[in-house]
């Protein structure tokens, strides 16, 4: 076992001593199904040391899926602790932005009318040493992720994302290099999503997102690559390895056999 995996990094976070080794990070502080590299472990330990984060309190952790790059995630609570401990912090307000009829309405909190359409989130951070507060407004279309938590609680998630982005702008020296769980991919991408991206890239066309198991028509306008044709009434086939659903490519020339 290498020296990195056994040599401890010791620092103080929130008045407590934190001791990290590479083995501890790999075995207890990494989420997902991938194996983190030593480089990723070193980057994580040094971020925790520099930002004084205690991963044993879930203030920070690594996410690694398969061969994808590992992602260093910081909890929203850690952002809030860091901001509130700053001598210039003077409070905050946050909420959601909805479309109500022909108007955009900013609501404090995360509760909307059933007839409202969620558009985005907003946050305002106040500092004692600044005449004007930091105001951030973000779009659900750009920041929303097709993950379980976002699907179940979109109002709360977009509000949290707005707060984190506003804190980063208001206190760049304290939280500027940190990213929360709301801003990274915390679930493995499914095979359908990968196929979608491949089609978009190869055909240079905008494809509407679809759920697993859904049957859709993928139509390409004139000008698409010649080796891609319109697929009508696709047959759904299950891939034994991925357990995912793919559209049949029977109408494509030289279609591979499944």
Secondary structure, 3 states (H helix, E strand, C coil): CCHHHHCCEEEEECCEEEEECHHHHHHHCEECCCCCCHHHHHHHHHHHHHHCCCHHHCCEEEECCCCCCCEEEECHHHHHHHHHCCCCEEEEEEEEEEEECCEEEEEECCCCCCCCEEEEEEEEEEECCCCCCEEEEEEHHHHCCCCHHHHHCHHHHHHHHHHHHHHHHHCHHHHCCCCECCCCCCCCCCHHHHHHHHHHHHHCCCCCCCCCCCCCCECCCCCCCCCCCCECCCCEEECCCCCCEEECCCCCCCCCCC
